[in-house]
Amino acid sequence: MQLEAPRTGLAGLAFDLGAATHQRGELAALAGDGLLRERVIASVVAKRGELADEPGDSSTRVAVQRLDDGNGSCALVARGELLVVSPIQGPALQLLRRLGYDLLSSAGPILRLRLADAEAAEVASVCQALRALGVTAGPNYVTAAGPIVKGVLGIAAPTTTLMDPGSRPVGDLRGSGVQVAVIDTGIDRSAVEASNGWLAGVEVDDGPTGNRDLLDSVPAPDGFLDDAAGHGTFVAGMVRQLAPACEVIAVKALDSDGVGSEFAAAEALFDLADSEAPPQVVNLSLACLASETVAPIAMRAALEALRERHPDTVIVAAAGNDGSAVPTWPAAHKAVLSIGAAEGRRPTRYSNRGYWVDFSVPADGVVSTYVQGTRVSKTGDRVEHTGAYAAWSGTSFAAPQVAGRIAALMGEGAHAAQAIAMLRREAWPAGEAGRILA
């Protein structure tokens, strides 16, 4: 296994070059191989299908269906669910009542409704009818931690590593006084309590709606780590490596298989928007698996609410791993800094790119805090994660590098706009990769 020593500055991280080469190739294959992508989608839909009859109204434990757009592309949506912007009245309300949709929950102006047995195409048809009546409506798109979901079928899964970033440095004040919200799979208690101290002080809530990453829960516990188990723990550790003194707030909007919903992510953002003391930085290493040319309705409303109420909060999001120039949400929203993955002075083969990408950074084989447990590899072998760290690749791990660096600059007294401007000056223009930081 080839290792690279930690470096200073923005890339003050350890990189496992052996993992980088392997994972970069798998992500590129997933981005470019339609048949492989279909296998991954089928796996997610099948596994999530087992949640269809589960009681309750969890916004993350949703059954998943594919929604084909008729042009060869598809989105993934929460089964039977649609989102509308309130208020609903008149013919629109009558339509929903006649069809039998039930109100599950709300966040900001967004109402989440469900008709349990409705197929994705039926939901899309109802949304179209509502829009014709002047109501803003759309499916509840699946939100995921990867091009479809990172780690499915063992593809681009985290690997064990011999690289050790050491312990959290005592007296390093980078990021002091700055809060960073990591909206992801939540946080692992054992990693928080680890002797290396990287995640010390991160609050863990074990309650039914808490932020603890359950690690093995979808569709039910089976003794193995779920596909994206530890994703939020890994991201949080990256932020702390670049801003050791910052306060990390772990927010759970994805399950441990890396799947959630647009509503769950929007709900988390609305909660931050409603806060009297919001975080200075928000990291979103996730993407809506939508086919929209504009931001889906709940995501758009939540981002705009946060920007309007707290304009000094910096929102950072992963550009996505589809190898495409098609805008990804939330990253492509104008309120968000979109971060891609770079290889030298160009985007990696798998990284999304385009006019909407702001920065790109090296993000292959990054080493960060991880969880302990047994993972099943793509060949069916058991991989034991017994250490405190792992190596992982993808734009999910590009975004927290920028989030952590901005937190560090803010800790030195920079305002949001100043911190972003400082990063732009440090970077070099790279066309569709935005500006590259290294």
C-alpha positions as CSV (number, residue, x, y, z in Angstrom):
1,M,0.0,0.0,0.0
2,Q,1.5,3.3,-1.1
3,L,1.2,6.2,1.4
4,E,1.8,9.9,1.3
5,A,2.8,11.9,4.3
6,P,0.6,14.7,5.6
7,R,1.0,18.0,4.0
8,T,0.4,21.6,5.2
9,G,-2.1,24.3,4.2
10,L,-5.5,23.3,2.7
11,A,-4.3,19.8,2.0
12,G,-3.1,19.4,5.6
13,L,-4.4,15.8,5.4
14,A,-3.0,12.4,5.0
15,F,-3.6,10.6,1.6
16,D,-3.4,6.9,1.0
17,L,-2.3,6.7,-2.7
18,G,-3.0,3.0,-3.1
19,A,-6.6,3.6,-2.0
20,A,-6.8,6.7,-4.2
21,T,-5.9,4.8,-7.3
22,H,-8.3,2.0,-6.6
23,Q,-11.3,4.1,-5.5
24,R,-10.8,6.7,-8.2
25,G,-11.0,3.9,-10.8
26,E,-14.2,2.5,-9.3
27,L,-15.9,5.9,-9.1
28,A,-14.9,6.6,-12.8
29,A,-16.4,3.2,-13.8
30,L,-19.6,3.9,-11.9
31,A,-19.9,7.3,-13.6
32,G,-19.2,6.0,-17.1
33,D,-20.7,2.5,-17.1
34,G,-24.4,2.5,-17.6
35,L,-24.9,-1.2,-16.9
36,L,-23.0,-0.9,-13.6
37,R,-25.0,2.1,-12.7
38,E,-28.2,0.2,-13.4
39,R,-27.0,-2.6,-11.1
40,V,-26.4,-0.1,-8.3
41,I,-29.8,1.5,-8.8
42,A,-31.5,-1.9,-8.7
43,S,-29.7,-2.8,-5.5
44,V,-30.8,0.4,-3.8
45,V,-34.4,0.0,-4.9
46,A,-34.6,-3.6,-3.8
47,K,-33.0,-3.1,-0.4
48,R,-35.1,0.0,0.3
49,G,-38.2,-1.8,-1.0
50,E,-38.2,-3.7,2.3
51,L,-39.0,-0.5,4.1
52,A,-42.3,0.0,2.2
53,D,-44.5,-1.5,5.0
54,E,-42.5,-0.1,7.9
55,P,-44.8,2.0,10.2
56,G,-44.0,5.6,11.0
57,D,-43.2,8.7,9.0
58,S,-39.4,8.8,9.1
59,S,-38.1,11.2,6.4
60,T,-35.0,9.1,5.9
61,R,-36.2,5.4,6.1
62,V,-38.2,5.7,2.9
63,A,-38.9,3.1,0.3
64,V,-37.3,4.0,-3.0
65,Q,-38.6,3.9,-6.6
66,R,-37.1,5.0,-9.9
67,L,-38.8,7.7,-12.0
68,D,-37.8,7.6,-15.6
69,D,-38.0,10.9,-17.5
70,G,-38.6,9.3,-20.9
71,N,-35.2,10.5,-22.2
72,G,-33.0,7.8,-21.0
73,S,-32.4,9.3,-17.5
74,C,-34.0,8.5,-14.2
75,A,-34.4,9.9,-10.8
76,L,-34.9,8.1,-7.5
77,V,-37.9,9.1,-5.4
78,A,-39.5,8.3,-2.0
79,R,-42.3,5.9,-2.8
80,G,-45.7,7.5,-2.9
81,E,-44.5,10.9,-1.6
82,L,-44.9,14.4,-3.0
83,L,-43.9,17.8,-1.7
84,V,-45.9,21.0,-2.1
85,V,-45.4,24.6,-1.0
86,S,-48.3,25.6,1.3
87,P,-50.9,26.9,1.4
88,I,-53.0,24.4,-0.6
89,Q,-56.6,25.3,-1.2
90,G,-59.4,25.1,-3.7
91,P,-59.2,22.6,-6.5
92,A,-55.7,21.5,-5.5
93,L,-56.8,20.6,-2.0
94,Q,-59.8,18.8,-3.4
95,L,-57.6,16.8,-5.8
96,L,-55.3,15.6,-3.0
97,R,-58.3,14.7,-0.7
98,R,-60.0,12.8,-3.5
99,L,-56.9,10.8,-4.3
100,G,-56.3,10.0,-0.6
101,Y,-53.0,11.7,0.1
102,D,-52.1,12.1,3.8
103,L,-50.1,14.9,5.4
104,L,-47.0,13.3,7.0
105,S,-45.0,16.4,8.2
106,S,-44.0,19.9,7.3
107,A,-40.8,22.0,7.3
108,G,-41.0,25.7,6.6
109,P,-43.6,26.2,3.9
110,I,-43.1,22.6,2.6
111,L,-45.7,20.0,3.2
112,R,-44.8,16.3,2.8
113,L,-47.7,14.1,1.7
114,R,-48.0,10.4,0.9
115,L,-50.3,7.9,-0.8
116,A,-48.7,4.6,0.3
117,D,-49.4,2.5,-2.8
118,A,-48.8,5.2,-5.4
119,E,-46.2,4.4,-8.1
120,A,-43.6,7.0,-9.0
121,A,-45.2,7.8,-12.4
122,E,-48.6,8.4,-10.6
123,V,-46.9,10.8,-8.2
124,A,-45.3,12.7,-11.1
125,S,-48.7,12.9,-12.8
126,V,-50.3,14.4,-9.7
127,C,-47.4,16.9,-9.4
128,Q,-48.0,18.0,-12.9
129,A,-51.7,18.4,-12.3
130,L,-51.0,20.5,-9.1
131,R,-48.6,22.7,-11.1
132,A,-51.4,23.3,-13.6
133,L,-53.5,24.5,-10.7
134,G,-50.8,27.0,-9.7
135,V,-49.4,24.9,-6.9
136,T,-45.6,24.4,-6.6
137,A,-45.2,20.6,-6.3
138,G,-42.7,17.9,-6.9
139,P,-41.7,14.3,-5.9
140,N,-39.8,13.8,-2.7
141,Y,-36.5,13.0,-4.4
142,V,-34.0,10.6,-2.8
143,T,-30.9,12.4,-1.4
144,A,-27.7,10.3,-1.2
145,A,-24.0,10.3,-0.3
146,G,-22.6,9.5,-3.7
147,P,-23.2,9.2,-7.4
148,I,-26.0,6.9,-6.5
149,V,-25.0,5.7,-3.1
150,K,-21.4,5.3,-2.3
151,G,-20.4,1.8,-1.2
152,V,-23.3,-0.1,-2.8
153,L,-22.1,-3.5,-4.0
154,G,-18.8,-2.6,-2.3
155,I,-18.0,-0.1,-5.1
156,A,-15.8,2.9,-3.9
157,A,-16.2,1.7,-0.3
158,P,-13.8,3.0,2.4
159,T,-10.6,1.0,2.9
160,T,-8.5,0.2,5.8
161,T,-5.3,2.2,6.0
162,L,-1.9,2.2,7.7
163,M,-1.8,6.0,7.6
164,D,-2.3,7.6,11.0
165,P,-3.0,11.4,11.2
166,G,-2.0,11.4,14.8
167,S,-4.0,13.0,17.6
168,R,-5.9,16.3,17.6
169,P,-3.2,18.9,18.3
170,V,-3.5,20.5,21.7
171,G,-3.4,24.3,21.5
172,D,-4.1,24.5,17.8
173,L,-6.7,27.4,17.7
174,R,-7.6,27.1,14.0
175,G,-11.4,27.5,13.8
176,S,-11.8,28.7,17.3
177,G,-15.2,30.2,17.9
178,V,-16.6,28.8,14.7
179,Q,-19.5,26.3,14.4
180,V,-19.6,23.9,11.5
181,A,-22.8,21.9,10.8
182,V,-22.2,18.6,9.0
183,I,-25.5,17.4,7.5
184,D,-24.9,13.7,6.8
185,T,-25.3,10.2,8.2
186,G,-24.8,11.5,11.7
187,I,-21.9,10.6,14.0
188,D,-20.5,7.5,15.7
189,R,-20.2,7.6,19.5
190,S,-17.1,5.4,19.6
191,A,-15.3,7.7,17.1
192,V,-16.3,10.7,19.3
193,E,-14.9,9.0,22.3
194,A,-11.7,7.7,20.6
195,S,-8.4,8.6,22.3
196,N,-7.1,10.5,19.2
197,G,-9.5,13.4,20.2
198,W,-10.4,14.5,16.7
199,L,-14.1,14.4,17.3
200,A,-14.0,15.1,21.1
201,G,-16.9,17.3,22.2
202,V,-19.2,16.5,19.2
203,E,-22.7,15.9,20.7
204,V,-24.2,12.5,20.2
205,D,-28.0,12.0,20.6
206,D,-29.0,8.3,20.9
207,G,-32.8,9.1,20.8
208,P,-35.1,7.8,18.0
209,T,-34.7,11.1,16.1
210,G,-31.2,11.7,17.3
211,N,-28.0,12.1,15.3
212,R,-26.2,8.8,16.0
213,D,-25.1,6.9,13.0
214,L,-26.6,3.4,13.5
215,L,-24.0,1.9,11.2
216,D,-26.1,-1.3,10.6
217,S,-29.8,-0.7,10.2
218,V,-31.0,-0.8,6.6
219,P,-33.2,-2.5,5.9
220,A,-32.5,-4.3,9.2
221,P,-29.4,-5.1,11.3
222,D,-27.4,-8.0,9.8
223,G,-24.1,-7.8,11.6
224,F,-22.3,-5.8,8.8
225,L,-21.7,-2.1,8.2
226,D,-24.2,-0.5,5.9
227,D,-23.0,0.9,2.6
228,A,-22.3,4.5,3.8
229,A,-21.8,3.7,7.5
230,G,-19.4,6.3,9.0
231,H,-19.7,8.8,6.1
232,G,-20.7,11.6,8.5
233,T,-18.0,10.6,11.0
234,F,-15.4,10.7,8.2
235,V,-16.5,14.1,7.0
236,A,-16.6,15.6,10.5
237,G,-13.1,14.3,11.1
238,M,-11.9,16.1,7.9
239,V,-13.4,19.4,9.1
240,R,-11.6,19.0,12.4
241,Q,-8.3,18.2,10.8
242,L,-8.3,21.5,9.0
243,A,-10.0,23.5,11.9
244,P,-9.1,21.6,15.1
245,A,-10.7,24.1,17.4
246,C,-14.0,24.5,15.6
247,E,-17.3,23.2,17.1
248,V,-18.8,20.4,14.9
249,I,-22.5,20.0,15.0
250,A,-23.5,16.6,13.5
251,V,-26.9,16.6,11.9
252,K,-28.5,13.4,10.6
253,A,-30.3,13.6,7.3
254,L,-29.1,10.3,5.7
255,D,-29.4,6.7,7.0
256,S,-26.3,4.6,7.4
257,D,-26.7,3.2,3.9
258,G,-26.2,6.8,2.6
259,V,-29.9,7.3,1.6
260,G,-32.3,9.9,2.8
261,S,-34.8,12.2,1.2
262,E,-34.9,15.8,-0.2
263,F,-37.4,16.6,2.6
264,A,-35.0,15.3,5.3
265,A,-32.1,17.5,4.1
266,A,-34.5,20.5,3.7
267,E,-35.8,19.9,7.2
268,A,-32.3,20.1,8.6
269,L,-31.6,23.3,6.7
270,F,-34.9,24.9,7.8
271,D,-33.9,24.1,11.4
272,L,-30.7,25.9,11.0
273,A,-32.5,28.8,9.3
274,D,-34.8,29.0,12.3
275,S,-31.9,29.1,14.8
276,E,-31.0,32.4,16.5
277,A,-27.3,31.2,16.6
278,P,-26.8,29.4,13.3
279,P,-23.5,27.8,12.4
280,Q,-21.0,29.9,10.4
281,V,-20.4,27.0,8.0
282,V,-22.7,24.2,6.7
283,N,-21.3,21.1,4.9
284,L,-23.5,19.1,2.6
285,S,-21.7,16.0,1.3
286,L,-24.9,14.7,-0.4
287,A,-27.0,15.3,-3.6
288,C,-30.6,15.0,-4.7
289,L,-30.9,12.2,-7.2
290,A,-33.2,14.3,-9.3
291,S,-33.6,15.0,-13.0
292,E,-34.6,18.6,-12.5
293,T,-32.9,21.5,-14.4
294,V,-33.6,23.7,-11.4
295,A,-33.2,22.9,-7.7
296,P,-36.0,20.7,-6.4
297,I,-38.7,22.6,-4.5
298,A,-37.9,21.7,-0.8
299,M,-34.1,22.0,-1.3
300,R,-34.5,25.4,-3.0
301,A,-36.9,26.8,-0.3
302,A,-34.6,25.6,2.5
303,L,-31.4,27.0,1.0
304,E,-33.1,30.3,0.3
305,A,-34.5,30.6,3.8
306,L,-31.1,30.0,5.3
307,R,-29.4,32.5,3.0
308,E,-32.1,35.1,3.6
309,R,-32.1,34.8,7.4
310,H,-28.4,34.2,7.9
311,P,-26.5,35.7,4.9
312,D,-23.2,35.2,6.7
313,T,-23.5,31.5,6.9
314,V,-21.4,29.7,4.2
315,I,-23.0,26.6,2.7
316,V,-20.6,24.2,1.1
317,A,-21.7,21.1,-1.0
318,A,-20.2,18.3,-2.9
319,A,-20.5,18.6,-6.7
320,G,-21.2,14.9,-7.2
321,N,-19.4,11.9,-8.7
322,D,-21.3,11.5,-12.0
323,G,-18.5,12.8,-14.3
324,S,-21.1,15.2,-15.8
325,A,-21.6,18.9,-16.4
326,V,-25.3,18.6,-15.5
327,P,-26.0,20.7,-12.4
328,T,-26.4,18.8,-9.2
329,W,-28.4,20.0,-6.3
330,P,-27.8,21.5,-3.8
331,A,-24.3,22.2,-5.1
332,A,-25.4,24.1,-8.1
333,H,-27.6,26.5,-6.2
334,K,-26.4,30.1,-6.2
335,A,-26.4,30.2,-2.4
336,V,-23.9,27.3,-2.2
337,L,-20.2,26.8,-2.8
338,S,-19.9,23.8,-5.1
339,I,-16.8,21.7,-4.6
340,G,-15.5,19.1,-7.1
341,A,-12.5,16.7,-7.0
342,A,-9.3,17.5,-8.8
343,E,-6.4,15.4,-10.2
344,G,-3.6,17.8,-10.9
345,R,-5.0,20.9,-12.6
346,R,-8.2,19.2,-14.0
347,P,-11.2,17.5,-12.6
348,T,-11.0,13.8,-11.9
349,R,-12.8,11.6,-14.4
350,Y,-15.7,11.0,-12.0
351,S,-16.1,14.5,-10.6
352,N,-18.9,16.7,-11.9
353,R,-17.8,19.9,-13.5
354,G,-19.1,23.0,-15.2
355,Y,-19.9,26.7,-14.8
356,W,-21.6,26.0,-11.5
357,V,-18.5,24.4,-9.8
358,D,-16.6,26.9,-7.6
359,F,-13.6,25.0,-6.4
360,S,-12.0,21.6,-6.8
361,V,-9.5,19.9,-4.5
362,P,-7.6,16.6,-4.4
363,A,-10.1,14.2,-2.8
364,D,-8.8,10.7,-3.6
365,G,-7.6,8.4,-0.8
366,V,-8.2,11.0,1.9
367,V,-7.6,9.6,5.4
368,S,-10.0,10.6,8.2
369,T,-11.8,9.3,11.3
370,Y,-13.9,6.2,10.8
371,V,-16.0,3.6,12.5
372,Q,-15.3,0.0,13.6
373,G,-17.1,-3.0,12.2
374,T,-17.2,-5.6,9.4
375,R,-17.9,-4.6,5.8
376,V,-18.6,-6.9,2.9
377,S,-16.4,-6.2,-0.2
378,K,-17.6,-6.3,-3.8
379,T,-16.1,-9.8,-4.1
380,G,-18.0,-11.0,-1.0
381,D,-15.0,-11.0,1.3
382,R,-15.3,-9.6,4.8
383,V,-13.2,-6.5,5.5
384,E,-12.6,-5.8,9.2
385,H,-12.3,-2.1,10.2
386,T,-10.6,-2.2,13.6
387,G,-8.6,1.0,13.5
388,A,-9.7,4.6,14.1
389,Y,-9.2,5.7,10.4
390,A,-10.0,4.8,6.9
391,A,-9.2,6.0,3.4
392,W,-12.0,7.2,1.1
393,S,-12.5,9.1,-2.2
394,G,-15.1,11.3,-3.9
395,T,-16.4,14.8,-3.9
396,S,-18.0,14.1,-0.5
397,F,-14.5,14.5,0.8
398,A,-13.7,17.5,-1.3
399,A,-16.4,19.7,0.3
400,P,-15.3,19.3,3.9
401,Q,-11.8,20.4,2.9
402,V,-13.2,23.8,1.8
403,A,-15.6,23.9,4.8
404,G,-12.7,23.3,7.2
405,R,-10.5,25.8,5.6
406,I,-13.2,28.5,5.7
407,A,-13.8,27.7,9.3
408,A,-10.1,28.1,10.0
409,L,-10.1,31.5,8.2
410,M,-13.2,32.6,10.1
411,G,-11.5,31.6,13.4
412,E,-8.7,34.1,12.5
413,G,-11.3,36.9,12.1
414,A,-12.3,36.7,8.5
415,H,-16.0,37.3,7.6
416,A,-17.7,34.9,5.2
417,A,-17.0,36.9,2.0
418,Q,-13.5,37.6,3.1
419,A,-12.8,33.9,3.7
420,I,-14.1,32.9,0.3
421,A,-12.2,35.7,-1.4
422,M,-9.0,34.6,0.3
423,L,-9.5,31.0,-1.0
424,R,-10.1,32.4,-4.5
425,R,-6.8,34.3,-4.4
426,E,-5.0,31.1,-3.3
427,A,-6.4,29.0,-6.1
428,W,-5.8,29.0,-9.8
429,P,-8.5,29.1,-12.5
430,A,-9.2,25.7,-14.0
431,G,-12.2,26.2,-16.3
432,E,-15.0,23.7,-15.7
433,A,-13.3,22.7,-12.4
434,G,-13.8,26.2,-11.1
435,R,-10.6,27.2,-9.2
436,I,-8.3,24.5,-7.9
437,L,-6.9,24.5,-4.4
438,A,-4.1,22.2,-3.4
